[in-house]
Amino acid sequence: MRSTTPNDVHAIADAVILDVREPHELVQARIEGTIDIPLGDLVERVAEVPGDTTVFVLCHAGGRSAQAAQYLEAQGIDAVNIDGGIIAWYRAGLPVTLGGAS
């Protein structure tokens, strides 16, 4: 499984980010424009994940997204884990919407 940093993902124009956190986590902090599928729903909703581009997978700290990236790779999807999750994204000073979903 490949991993990358939040800064590297943010530098990619039109990066596809899959957020596998739960809805209550998205309300607290989110990145605009992500595909939001909780890890527990990923198997039944995998068809919603683009298969024709690299998908960068995000969670709170990196554990669930690593599991999701491994699963997606097994399905033939080019998936890359975002190290440190949204915590690292926020600490890097990258754009995050806090306190509510759009």
C-alpha positions as CSV (number, residue, x, y, z in Angstrom):
1,M,0.0,0.0,0.0
2,R,1.3,3.4,-0.9
3,S,1.0,6.4,1.3
4,T,1.6,10.2,0.9
5,T,1.4,13.4,2.9
6,P,-1.4,15.9,3.1
7,N,0.8,18.5,1.4
8,D,1.5,16.3,-1.5
9,V,-2.2,15.6,-2.1
10,H,-3.1,19.2,-1.7
11,A,-0.6,20.1,-4.4
12,I,-2.4,17.9,-6.9
13,A,-5.0,19.8,-9.0
14,D,-8.3,18.0,-8.9
15,A,-7.1,15.2,-6.5
16,V,-9.9,12.7,-5.7
17,I,-10.1,12.3,-2.0
18,L,-12.2,9.6,-0.4
19,D,-13.0,10.4,3.3
20,V,-13.9,7.2,5.2
21,R,-14.8,8.8,8.5
22,E,-18.3,8.6,10.0
23,P,-20.9,11.3,9.5
24,H,-20.5,12.7,13.0
25,E,-16.8,13.2,12.3
26,L,-17.5,15.1,9.1
27,V,-19.7,17.6,11.0
28,Q,-16.7,18.4,13.2
29,A,-14.1,19.0,10.4
30,R,-14.1,18.2,6.7
31,I,-12.3,18.9,3.4
32,E,-14.6,20.4,0.8
33,G,-15.1,18.3,-2.3
34,T,-14.4,14.9,-0.9
35,I,-16.3,11.6,-1.6
36,D,-17.7,10.6,1.8
37,I,-18.2,6.9,2.4
38,P,-17.8,5.6,6.0
39,L,-15.4,2.6,6.1
40,G,-18.2,0.3,7.3
41,D,-20.2,1.1,4.1
42,L,-17.3,0.9,1.7
43,V,-17.8,-2.7,0.5
44,E,-21.4,-2.1,-0.5
45,R,-20.7,1.4,-1.9
46,V,-17.4,0.7,-3.7
47,A,-19.1,1.4,-7.1
48,E,-19.2,5.1,-6.0
49,V,-15.4,5.2,-6.0
50,P,-13.8,6.2,-9.3
51,G,-11.8,3.4,-10.9
52,D,-10.2,5.5,-13.6
53,T,-8.0,7.8,-11.4
54,T,-5.9,7.7,-8.3
55,V,-8.0,7.9,-5.2
56,F,-6.4,9.4,-2.0
57,V,-8.0,8.0,1.1
58,L,-8.4,10.0,4.3
59,C,-9.7,9.3,7.8
60,H,-9.1,10.8,11.3
61,A,-5.5,9.7,11.9
62,G,-4.6,7.2,9.1
63,G,-5.7,3.8,10.4
64,R,-9.1,3.4,8.7
65,S,-7.9,5.0,5.5
66,A,-5.0,2.5,5.3
67,Q,-7.5,-0.4,5.6
68,A,-9.7,1.3,3.0
69,A,-6.8,1.8,0.6
70,Q,-5.8,-1.9,0.9
71,Y,-9.4,-3.0,0.2
72,L,-9.6,-0.6,-2.8
73,E,-6.3,-1.9,-4.2
74,A,-7.6,-5.4,-4.0
75,Q,-10.6,-4.2,-6.1
76,G,-8.2,-2.9,-8.8
77,I,-8.5,0.8,-7.8
78,D,-5.4,2.9,-7.5
79,A,-5.6,4.0,-3.9
80,V,-3.1,5.9,-1.8
81,N,-3.4,6.4,2.0
82,I,-3.0,10.0,3.3
83,D,-0.6,9.7,6.3
84,G,-1.9,11.2,9.5
85,G,-5.5,11.7,8.3
86,I,-7.4,15.0,8.7
87,I,-5.3,15.7,11.9
88,A,-2.1,15.9,9.8
89,W,-4.1,17.9,7.1
90,Y,-5.2,20.4,9.6
91,R,-1.8,20.7,11.3
92,A,-0.2,21.3,7.9
93,G,-2.4,24.4,7.7
94,L,-4.3,23.1,4.7
95,P,-8.0,24.1,4.1
96,V,-10.5,22.5,6.4
97,T,-14.1,23.4,7.1
98,L,-14.7,23.3,10.9
99,G,-17.9,22.9,12.7
100,G,-20.3,22.0,10.0
101,A,-20.8,20.2,6.7
102,S,-21.5,22.1,3.5
